[in-house]
Each structure stands twice: as structure tokens, then as C-alpha cells.
């Protein structure tokens, strides 16, 4: 016991628990919240990341159809290549966001586990 009549070990545990919860609270305050606008923005980014390369592919295909006569359609080739590049671009962006979300969830899981260990 200390001079106040309290035991030191439980006091340390309580203080460590309070400190851990305060740190978790501060991390939560610093973490941005994803709202409706974030979801709409994500859909917009994915849409544009597919649409722009597709339109570029179509424009290049049209130009090639006019200037380079061949037996196949450059327009369809440009469309296919542009769509493929756009889908790859969107997949890369979504995969990056998924990794960020997984890292945040892992942090929350670790925080929750720390709170239960006293």
C-alpha cells in the first residue's frame, strides 16, 4: 500500500487502461470518417477511370479507321483496349482503397484486443 492507502499494482493497471483508451480515442478523432459523399466520390472515380480510357480508345480507333485502312475495325479494337485499360485502372484503384480499409479494420481490431487485456 502507498501513503493514500491504495495498492500500487491495481493503480498502475487502471492508469494503463485509461491511457490505452485515451490513445485509442485520440486515434479515432484523427481518423477521417467516410460518409455518403465519400461513397459517391468513389463511384465517380471508378466511373471516370473506366470512361476516360474507353473514350480515348474510341477516338483513336475512329482516327485509325479514317487514316489506316485494314480489314478489321480499329474502332472496335480501340474500344476493347480502352475498356480493358479502364477496368484495370479501376481495379487498381479499388484494390488500393480495399487495402487501406483492411489496415484500418486491423487497427481497430488490435485496439479492441488491447482494451480486453488488462
C-alpha positions in Angstrom: 0.0 0.0 0.0 1.1 3.5 -0.6 0.6 6.6 1.6 -3.0 7.0 0.3 -4.0 3.5 1.3 -4.2 2.3 -2.3 -2.4 -0.6 -3.7 0.2 0.3 -6.3 -0.3 -2.6 -8.8 -4.1 -2.1 -9.4 -3.5 1.6 -9.7 -0.9 1.0 -12.4 -3.3 -1.3 -14.2 -6.1 1.2 -14.1 -3.8 4.0 -15.3 -2.5 1.9 -18.1 -6.1 1.0 -19.1 -7.1 4.7 -19.0 -4.0 5.6 -21.1 -4.8 2.9 -23.6 -8.4 4.1 -24.0 -7.3 7.7 -24.3 -4.8 6.8 -27.1 -7.5 4.9 -28.9 -9.9 7.8 -28.6 -7.2 10.2 -30.0 -6.6 7.9 -32.9 -10.3 7.7 -33.6 -10.6 11.5 -33.6 -7.7 11.8 -36.1 -9.2 9.2 -38.4 -11.5 10.7 -41.1 -15.0 9.4 -41.3 -16.2 8.0 -44.6 -19.7 9.4 -45.3 -22.1 9.4 -48.2 -20.0 11.9 -50.2 -17.0 9.6 -49.9 -19.1 6.7 -51.4 -20.4 8.9 -54.2 -16.9 10.2 -54.9 -15.6 6.6 -55.0 -18.3 5.7 -57.6 -17.3 8.8 -59.6 -13.6 8.0 -59.6 -14.3 4.4 -60.7 -16.7 5.5 -63.4 -14.3 8.1 -64.8 -11.3 5.8 -64.6 -13.2 3.4 -66.9 -14.9 6.0 -69.1 -11.9 8.2 -70.0 -9.6 5.4 -71.3 -12.6 3.9 -73.2 -13.4 7.2 -74.9 -9.7 7.7 -75.7 -9.7 4.2 -77.3 -12.8 5.0 -79.3 -11.3 8.3 -80.5 -8.0 6.7 -81.5 -10.0 3.9 -83.2 -12.1 6.3 -85.2 -9.0 8.2 -86.3 -7.2 5.0 -87.3 -10.3 3.8 -89.3 -10.1 7.0 -91.3 -6.4 7.0 -91.9 -5.2 3.4 -91.9 -7.5 1.1 -94.0 -7.3 -2.5 -92.9 -9.7 -5.5 -93.0 -10.7 -5.1 -89.3 -12.3 -2.3 -87.3 -9.9 -0.1 -85.5 -12.9 1.4 -83.6 -13.7 -2.0 -82.0 -10.1 -2.6 -81.3 -9.7 0.8 -79.6 -12.9 0.3 -77.7 -11.7 -3.1 -76.4 -8.3 -1.8 -75.5 -9.6 1.3 -73.9 -12.2 -0.6 -71.9 -9.5 -3.1 -70.7 -7.2 -0.3 -69.6 -10.0 1.4 -67.8 -11.1 -1.7 -66.0 -7.5 -2.4 -65.0 -7.2 1.2 -63.8 -10.4 0.9 -61.7 -9.4 -2.4 -60.3 -6.1 -1.0 -59.2 -7.7 2.0 -57.5 -10.3 -0.2 -55.8 -7.7 -2.6 -54.6 -5.6 0.2 -53.1 -8.7 1.5 -51.2 -9.5 -2.0 -50.0 -6.1 -2.3 -48.5 -6.5 1.0 -46.7 -9.8 -0.2 -45.3 -8.4 -3.5 -44.2 -5.5 -1.7 -42.5 -8.0 0.5 -40.6 -10.0 -2.5 -39.6 -6.9 -4.3 -38.4 -6.0 -1.3 -36.2 -9.5 -1.2 -34.7 -9.3 -5.0 -34.0 -5.9 -4.5 -32.3 -7.3 -1.6 -30.3 -10.3 -3.7 -29.2 -8.0 -6.6 -28.2 -5.8 -4.2 -26.1 -8.9 -3.0 -24.3 -9.8 -6.5 -23.2 -6.3 -7.3 -22.0 -5.9 -5.8 -18.5 
